[in-house]
């Protein structure tokens, strides 16, 4: 499973890239707004750090607006993937942009029927939001399993990008369900490394090594 980081913070992206496991970045207007810089400047900066898909989201809700914004964003760098909402107009924009050779991430997916429509429009990525489904007492990961089954049934090439990941269990469950990508906050990415038994074991090894070091020949 590919690992994307869900942030627009340049320092977090640099740090994640140094881990050697980062495959791409997802952003949205809310994340970029926190950085206090022009949207286009933030996306351009990210593209200099990560050699992989960089999702940049349109804010228009109409077809013409989405296409205009999407085409402008796509010119920033070859790795820019245009993120559009899973609406009727968003799907129309997805199909049009894909026909132009632009990669598209269809976001805010909450049902297998929506995911099927995105695949039929040749979306590069579909972004089901598992955490937000969990918030309303629905098992978010079941949606990943349903989409995986549908896509495998018909050979759709759209990649399942598990979004709204809240904790390491979401990452593991997404991998078990066959998701192609998991996008997560920097904090969750770091939590994947952590385990109390690893810390205890390392401490014990070092204590034993100190004892060995004191033994006189």
WOQUILIN-V889417 format. One line per field, one symbol per residue. phi: phi as a letter, one per 20 degrees, with the letter a starting at -180 (. if undefined). Layout:
phi = ???
This chain:
phi = .fddddacfffffffffffncedacdcbgfffgfemcggffffffffeddeagcecefdfdegfffffffffffffafefdeecfecgfffffgfffffenefcdedmecbfffffffffemgfcddfeffffgfdmcfgfffffffgffffgdmfegeedfdlfdagfgffffffenfebcdbfggfgfffeebgfffffffffffffffffefef
